[in-house]
């Protein structure tokens, strides 16, 4: 039966390839390769679920057991292993708990920049079965109050560097009965709790009541706010299932545990937190965290940390191509750039200047449940309708 099927399909394939043979053959091979990567993603997520990893911190626990002393995070001159981040988040969870237990599912907002404290706070909120709400570090006054009201925050964790923005609305926060914690050393005014001091006194052992398993995969895991370019920011609800799918992002891109991922996108957005941090956890890789993107420091950072993958969004690549050309810009180990919003002209110039870097362009939105993927490397394309789709989906 299989032989007859081959004999029937082979002439059909030859006729299909004949008009534009090389191009169609290349696309067919790309479609087949991507289908295998999609199958790998599905197997990965199913494997995580079978092992009880029903949330992002549950997946982190899997990686922790297999590579506890591997470097997970590099920040400036600091290196943080999987074990050290786990200990820090345990201390943060115990410190929060010492101030009184919030009901499961209660939102706790994070107003933190790109730094290790963001990850420790995020994971500690997970450990207490609370919902993390990521706040844009640029919002102030009325917009900040609006975000906290919209997500129904019961608490707010911030840093000493961003405390002034919170103090501007502290009376309103007290009226809303929102507890304010500051995750960093210093002397703070009344009405603000020094979480840093509480963490210093807390144990790094897991909480006795800790559970990394949500009641339901469709429970809300985090709230991420839109940019607010057409009005006040709006909260997008992200489920535990969607966070796990985002953690499998680099399986689609072809990433592996040996990769070093450079992250300069803000962690309060989906691209930075879920695709970047979550995707890094998904493949057990190392993450280089930058406070903010710097075009002049980018390639030197890539050489310093031996970066193999970086994530971009919007005009980031254009900023790189606008930098003066120098002989060191091709001396790097970067093999993959993943992101969205790369214009065709910038794509071509980027590829010409910076060497053989595969670009994996995506198109999606935080609140959407689908994403388009341009895995064939065609500049300017928004995703691709594969040969397999065209064969399987009926058309008029």
PEVEN-V885482 format. One record per residue. N is the residue number from 1. SS is DSSP state (a for helix, b for strand, c for the rest). PSI is psi in radians with two decimals (999 if undefined). NEAR is the number of other C-alpha atoms within 12 Angstrom. Layout:
n=N ss=SS psi=PSI near=NEAR
n=N ss=SS psi=PSI near=NEAR
//
This chain:
n=1 ss=c psi=-0.76 near=7
n=2 ss=a psi=-0.67 near=8
n=3 ss=a psi=-0.76 near=9
n=4 ss=a psi=-0.67 near=10
n=5 ss=a psi=-0.71 near=11
n=6 ss=a psi=-0.76 near=12
n=7 ss=a psi=-0.54 near=13
n=8 ss=a psi=-0.75 near=14
n=9 ss=a psi=-0.50 near=14
n=10 ss=a psi=-0.84 near=14
n=11 ss=a psi=-0.63 near=14
n=12 ss=a psi=-0.74 near=13
n=13 ss=a psi=-0.73 near=19
n=14 ss=a psi=-0.78 near=17
n=15 ss=a psi=-0.65 near=15
n=16 ss=a psi=-0.64 near=19
n=17 ss=a psi=-0.39 near=19
n=18 ss=a psi=-0.85 near=14
n=19 ss=c psi=-0.80 near=12
n=20 ss=c psi=1.11 near=14
n=21 ss=a psi=-1.06 near=15
n=22 ss=a psi=-0.77 near=14
n=23 ss=a psi=-0.82 near=16
n=24 ss=a psi=-0.61 near=21
n=25 ss=a psi=-0.73 near=20
n=26 ss=a psi=-0.77 near=19
n=27 ss=a psi=-0.64 near=25
n=28 ss=a psi=-0.74 near=27
n=29 ss=a psi=-0.67 near=19
n=30 ss=a psi=-0.74 near=24
n=31 ss=a psi=-0.75 near=27
n=32 ss=a psi=-0.74 near=20
n=33 ss=a psi=-0.75 near=21
n=34 ss=a psi=-0.64 near=28
n=35 ss=a psi=-0.66 near=22
n=36 ss=a psi=-0.69 near=18
n=37 ss=a psi=-0.66 near=23
n=38 ss=a psi=-0.67 near=24
n=39 ss=a psi=-0.64 near=17
n=40 ss=a psi=-0.72 near=23
n=41 ss=a psi=-0.82 near=29
n=42 ss=a psi=-0.77 near=22
n=43 ss=a psi=-0.66 near=18
n=44 ss=a psi=-0.85 near=27
n=45 ss=a psi=-0.74 near=34
n=46 ss=a psi=-0.67 near=20
n=47 ss=a psi=-0.72 near=19
n=48 ss=a psi=-0.76 near=31
n=49 ss=a psi=-0.69 near=24
n=50 ss=a psi=-0.56 near=14
n=51 ss=c psi=0.10 near=17
n=52 ss=c psi=0.14 near=22
n=53 ss=c psi=1.55 near=30
n=54 ss=c psi=0.21 near=36
n=55 ss=c psi=2.97 near=44
n=56 ss=a psi=-0.80 near=47
n=57 ss=a psi=-0.50 near=43
n=58 ss=a psi=-0.68 near=35
n=59 ss=a psi=-0.67 near=42
n=60 ss=a psi=-0.66 near=41
n=61 ss=a psi=-0.65 near=32
n=62 ss=a psi=-0.81 near=29
n=63 ss=a psi=-0.62 near=32
n=64 ss=a psi=-0.71 near=26
n=65 ss=a psi=-0.56 near=16
n=66 ss=a psi=-0.43 near=17
n=67 ss=c psi=1.04 near=22
n=68 ss=c psi=-0.61 near=21
n=69 ss=c psi=0.17 near=20
n=70 ss=c psi=2.57 near=25
n=71 ss=b psi=2.11 near=31
n=72 ss=b psi=-0.68 near=40
n=73 ss=b psi=2.37 near=40
n=74 ss=b psi=2.19 near=32
n=75 ss=b psi=2.00 near=28
n=76 ss=c psi=-2.08 near=19
n=77 ss=c psi=0.18 near=13
n=78 ss=b psi=2.43 near=18
n=79 ss=b psi=2.30 near=23
n=80 ss=b psi=2.15 near=29
n=81 ss=b psi=2.95 near=27
n=82 ss=a psi=-0.75 near=36
n=83 ss=a psi=-0.72 near=29
n=84 ss=a psi=-0.69 near=26
n=85 ss=a psi=-0.67 near=34
n=86 ss=a psi=-0.78 near=40
n=87 ss=a psi=-0.73 near=30
n=88 ss=a psi=-0.72 near=35
n=89 ss=a psi=-0.56 near=39
n=90 ss=a psi=-0.75 near=39
n=91 ss=a psi=-0.72 near=36
n=92 ss=a psi=-0.71 near=45
n=93 ss=a psi=-0.75 near=42
n=94 ss=a psi=-0.65 near=37
n=95 ss=a psi=-0.76 near=36
n=96 ss=a psi=-0.73 near=42
n=97 ss=a psi=-0.54 near=30
n=98 ss=c psi=-0.29 near=21
n=99 ss=c psi=0.02 near=20
n=100 ss=c psi=2.42 near=14
n=101 ss=c psi=2.29 near=22
n=102 ss=c psi=2.67 near=23
n=103 ss=c psi=2.58 near=17
n=104 ss=c psi=2.39 near=23
n=105 ss=c psi=-0.06 near=29
n=106 ss=c psi=2.34 near=28
n=107 ss=b psi=2.40 near=39
n=108 ss=b psi=2.11 near=42
n=109 ss=b psi=2.53 near=45
n=110 ss=b psi=2.06 near=49
n=111 ss=b psi=1.41 near=45
n=112 ss=c psi=2.61 near=39
n=113 ss=c psi=-3.00 near=35
n=114 ss=c psi=1.69 near=38
n=115 ss=c psi=2.84 near=37
n=116 ss=a psi=-0.52 near=36
n=117 ss=a psi=-0.53 near=36
n=118 ss=a psi=-0.82 near=40
n=119 ss=a psi=-0.71 near=46
n=120 ss=a psi=-0.74 near=40
n=121 ss=a psi=-0.78 near=49
n=122 ss=a psi=-0.89 near=49
n=123 ss=a psi=-0.57 near=44
n=124 ss=a psi=-0.64 near=40
n=125 ss=a psi=-0.74 near=46
n=126 ss=a psi=-0.76 near=40
n=127 ss=a psi=-0.42 near=41
n=128 ss=c psi=0.22 near=41
n=129 ss=c psi=0.58 near=36
n=130 ss=c psi=2.96 near=38
n=131 ss=b psi=2.13 near=39
n=132 ss=b psi=2.32 near=48
n=133 ss=b psi=2.03 near=48
n=134 ss=b psi=2.16 near=50
n=135 ss=c psi=2.37 near=48
n=136 ss=c psi=2.20 near=36
n=137 ss=c psi=-0.10 near=34
n=138 ss=c psi=-0.18 near=20
n=139 ss=c psi=2.55 near=30
n=140 ss=c psi=2.81 near=25
n=141 ss=a psi=-2.01 near=22
n=142 ss=a psi=-0.70 near=20
n=143 ss=a psi=-0.65 near=27
n=144 ss=a psi=-0.76 near=35
n=145 ss=a psi=-0.73 near=32
n=146 ss=a psi=-0.78 near=26
n=147 ss=a psi=-0.74 near=38
n=148 ss=a psi=-0.65 near=45
n=149 ss=a psi=-0.71 near=28
n=150 ss=a psi=-0.76 near=26
n=151 ss=a psi=-0.09 near=34
n=152 ss=c psi=0.66 near=25
n=153 ss=c psi=2.41 near=38
n=154 ss=c psi=-0.24 near=34
n=155 ss=b psi=2.84 near=39
n=156 ss=b psi=2.16 near=48
n=157 ss=b psi=2.19 near=47
n=158 ss=b psi=-3.08 near=41
n=159 ss=c psi=2.84 near=35
n=160 ss=a psi=-0.57 near=29
n=161 ss=a psi=-0.48 near=21
n=162 ss=a psi=0.12 near=26
n=163 ss=a psi=-0.59 near=33
n=164 ss=a psi=-0.66 near=21
n=165 ss=a psi=-0.58 near=26
n=166 ss=a psi=-0.69 near=42
n=167 ss=a psi=-0.48 near=29
n=168 ss=c psi=-0.49 near=19
n=169 ss=c psi=0.31 near=25
n=170 ss=a psi=-0.73 near=29
n=171 ss=a psi=-0.71 near=19
n=172 ss=a psi=-0.67 near=22
n=173 ss=a psi=-0.68 near=32
n=174 ss=a psi=-0.65 near=22
n=175 ss=a psi=-0.59 near=14
n=176 ss=c psi=0.04 near=21
n=177 ss=c psi=0.75 near=18
n=178 ss=c psi=2.12 near=31
n=179 ss=b psi=2.34 near=35
n=180 ss=b psi=2.16 near=39
n=181 ss=b psi=2.48 near=43
n=182 ss=b psi=2.15 near=42
n=183 ss=c psi=1.38 near=44
n=184 ss=c psi=2.78 near=30
n=185 ss=c psi=2.69 near=20
n=186 ss=c psi=3.04 near=17
n=187 ss=c psi=2.23 near=17
n=188 ss=c psi=2.68 near=24
n=189 ss=c psi=2.91 near=17
n=190 ss=c psi=2.55 near=15
n=191 ss=c psi=-0.04 near=23
n=192 ss=c psi=2.29 near=32
n=193 ss=b psi=2.31 near=32
n=194 ss=b psi=1.68 near=31
n=195 ss=a psi=-0.51 near=37
n=196 ss=a psi=-0.81 near=33
n=197 ss=a psi=-0.68 near=23
n=198 ss=a psi=-0.65 near=27
n=199 ss=a psi=-0.61 near=33
n=200 ss=a psi=-0.56 near=20
n=201 ss=a psi=-0.23 near=18
n=202 ss=c psi=2.73 near=24
n=203 ss=c psi=2.65 near=22
n=204 ss=c psi=0.04 near=25
n=205 ss=c psi=2.64 near=19
n=206 ss=c psi=2.63 near=24
n=207 ss=c psi=2.44 near=26
n=208 ss=c psi=-0.57 near=15
n=209 ss=c psi=0.10 near=16
n=210 ss=c psi=2.41 near=25
n=211 ss=c psi=2.32 near=26
n=212 ss=c psi=0.06 near=32
n=213 ss=c psi=2.06 near=31
n=214 ss=c psi=2.77 near=30
n=215 ss=c psi=-0.65 near=19
n=216 ss=c psi=2.41 near=16
n=217 ss=c psi=-0.42 near=24
n=218 ss=c psi=0.07 near=19
n=219 ss=c psi=2.65 near=25
n=220 ss=b psi=2.21 near=31
n=221 ss=b psi=-0.83 near=43
n=222 ss=b psi=2.83 near=44
n=223 ss=b psi=2.25 near=44
n=224 ss=b psi=2.34 near=42
n=225 ss=b psi=2.48 near=38
n=226 ss=c psi=2.93 near=28
n=227 ss=c psi=-0.41 near=27
n=228 ss=c psi=0.48 near=20
n=229 ss=c psi=-0.40 near=11
n=230 ss=c psi=0.33 near=8
n=231 ss=c psi=-2.85 near=12
n=232 ss=c psi=2.61 near=23
n=233 ss=c psi=2.55 near=29
n=234 ss=c psi=2.43 near=28
n=235 ss=b psi=2.29 near=34
n=236 ss=b psi=2.23 near=31
n=237 ss=b psi=2.25 near=30
n=238 ss=b psi=2.17 near=35
n=239 ss=b psi=2.92 near=31
n=240 ss=a psi=-0.65 near=37
n=241 ss=a psi=-0.74 near=33
n=242 ss=a psi=-0.63 near=33
n=243 ss=a psi=-0.67 near=41
n=244 ss=a psi=-0.70 near=41
n=245 ss=a psi=-0.67 near=37
n=246 ss=a psi=-0.59 near=40
n=247 ss=a psi=-0.35 near=43
n=248 ss=c psi=0.12 near=40
n=249 ss=a psi=-0.81 near=41
n=250 ss=a psi=-0.24 near=41
n=251 ss=a psi=-0.67 near=36
n=252 ss=a psi=-0.65 near=36
n=253 ss=a psi=-0.31 near=42
n=254 ss=c psi=0.41 near=32
n=255 ss=c psi=2.87 near=36
n=256 ss=c psi=3.06 near=24
n=257 ss=c psi=-0.32 near=26
n=258 ss=c psi=-0.14 near=20
n=259 ss=c psi=2.68 near=33
n=260 ss=b psi=2.06 near=41
n=261 ss=b psi=2.26 near=47
n=262 ss=b psi=2.14 near=46
n=263 ss=b psi=1.92 near=47
n=264 ss=c psi=0.02 near=36
n=265 ss=c psi=2.62 near=37
n=266 ss=c psi=2.40 near=35
n=267 ss=c psi=-0.19 near=37
n=268 ss=c psi=-0.02 near=40
n=269 ss=c psi=2.80 near=35
n=270 ss=a psi=-0.74 near=41
n=271 ss=a psi=-0.76 near=36
n=272 ss=a psi=-0.84 near=40
n=273 ss=a psi=-0.92 near=41
n=274 ss=a psi=-0.89 near=43
n=275 ss=a psi=-0.64 near=45
n=276 ss=a psi=-1.21 near=44
n=277 ss=a psi=-0.87 near=51
n=278 ss=a psi=-0.74 near=42
n=279 ss=a psi=-0.63 near=46
n=280 ss=a psi=-0.76 near=47
n=281 ss=a psi=-0.67 near=48
n=282 ss=a psi=-0.59 near=46
n=283 ss=a psi=0.02 near=41
n=284 ss=c psi=0.61 near=38
n=285 ss=c psi=-2.99 near=37
n=286 ss=b psi=2.54 near=41
n=287 ss=b psi=2.22 near=49
n=288 ss=b psi=2.05 near=44
n=289 ss=b psi=2.20 near=43
n=290 ss=c psi=2.43 near=33
n=291 ss=c psi=-0.76 near=24
n=292 ss=c psi=2.78 near=24
n=293 ss=c psi=2.40 near=27
n=294 ss=c psi=1.99 near=20
n=295 ss=c psi=-0.62 near=24
n=296 ss=c psi=-0.41 near=21
n=297 ss=c psi=-0.11 near=19
n=298 ss=a psi=-0.98 near=36
n=299 ss=a psi=-0.57 near=32
n=300 ss=a psi=-0.63 near=23
n=301 ss=a psi=-0.73 near=34
n=302 ss=a psi=-0.68 near=33
n=303 ss=a psi=-0.73 near=22
n=304 ss=a psi=-0.76 near=22
n=305 ss=a psi=0.01 near=33
n=306 ss=c psi=0.88 near=26
n=307 ss=c psi=2.43 near=32
n=308 ss=c psi=-0.39 near=36
n=309 ss=b psi=2.42 near=41
n=310 ss=b psi=2.73 near=49
n=311 ss=b psi=2.39 near=50
n=312 ss=b psi=2.91 near=36
n=313 ss=b psi=2.60 near=32
n=314 ss=c psi=-2.22 near=22
n=315 ss=c psi=0.22 near=24
n=316 ss=a psi=-0.79 near=32
n=317 ss=a psi=-0.54 near=36
n=318 ss=a psi=-0.66 near=24
n=319 ss=a psi=-0.63 near=23
n=320 ss=a psi=-0.74 near=29
n=321 ss=a psi=-0.39 near=28
n=322 ss=c psi=-0.17 near=17
n=323 ss=c psi=2.59 near=21
n=324 ss=c psi=2.43 near=13
n=325 ss=c psi=2.42 near=17
n=326 ss=c psi=2.83 near=16
n=327 ss=a psi=-0.29 near=13
n=328 ss=a psi=-0.16 near=20
n=329 ss=a psi=-0.23 near=28
n=330 ss=a psi=-0.01 near=23
n=331 ss=c psi=1.51 near=23
n=332 ss=c psi=3.01 near=26
n=333 ss=c psi=0.22 near=30
n=334 ss=c psi=2.21 near=34
n=335 ss=c psi=-0.26 near=30
n=336 ss=b psi=2.35 near=34
n=337 ss=b psi=2.16 near=40
n=338 ss=b psi=2.37 near=44
n=339 ss=b psi=-2.68 near=40
n=340 ss=b psi=2.74 near=34
n=341 ss=c psi=0.40 near=31
n=342 ss=c psi=2.03 near=37
n=343 ss=c psi=2.61 near=25
n=344 ss=a psi=-0.74 near=22
n=345 ss=a psi=-0.67 near=18
n=346 ss=a psi=-0.67 near=25
n=347 ss=a psi=-0.87 near=36
n=348 ss=a psi=-0.73 near=24
n=349 ss=a psi=-0.68 near=23
n=350 ss=a psi=-0.80 near=31
n=351 ss=a psi=-0.63 near=27
n=352 ss=a psi=-0.70 near=16
n=353 ss=a psi=-0.65 near=25
n=354 ss=a psi=0.24 near=31
n=355 ss=c psi=-2.96 near=23
n=356 ss=c psi=1.53 near=20
n=357 ss=c psi=2.12 near=25
n=358 ss=b psi=2.29 near=31
n=359 ss=b psi=2.18 near=40
n=360 ss=b psi=1.69 near=40
n=361 ss=b psi=2.34 near=36
n=362 ss=b psi=2.83 near=36
n=363 ss=b psi=2.02 near=27
n=364 ss=c psi=-3.12 near=22
n=365 ss=c psi=2.69 near=21
n=366 ss=c psi=-0.76 near=31
n=367 ss=c psi=0.02 near=22
n=368 ss=c psi=2.76 near=15
n=369 ss=c psi=0.19 near=18
n=370 ss=c psi=2.74 near=15
n=371 ss=c psi=2.45 near=21
n=372 ss=b psi=2.46 near=21
n=373 ss=b psi=2.17 near=31
n=374 ss=b psi=1.52 near=33
n=375 ss=c psi=-0.05 near=37
n=376 ss=c psi=-0.14 near=30
n=377 ss=c psi=0.51 near=31
n=378 ss=c psi=1.88 near=26
n=379 ss=c psi=2.25 near=27
n=380 ss=c psi=-0.22 near=25
n=381 ss=c psi=2.47 near=24
n=382 ss=c psi=1.55 near=25
n=383 ss=c psi=-2.89 near=24
n=384 ss=c psi=2.33 near=28
n=385 ss=c psi=1.84 near=22
n=386 ss=c psi=2.83 near=26
n=387 ss=a psi=-0.68 near=23
n=388 ss=a psi=-0.68 near=19
n=389 ss=a psi=-0.75 near=15
n=390 ss=a psi=-0.56 near=14
n=391 ss=a psi=-0.70 near=13
n=392 ss=a psi=-0.48 near=10
n=393 ss=c psi=2.14 near=11
n=394 ss=c psi=2.49 near=8
n=395 ss=c psi=2.74 near=7
n=396 ss=c psi=999 near=4
//
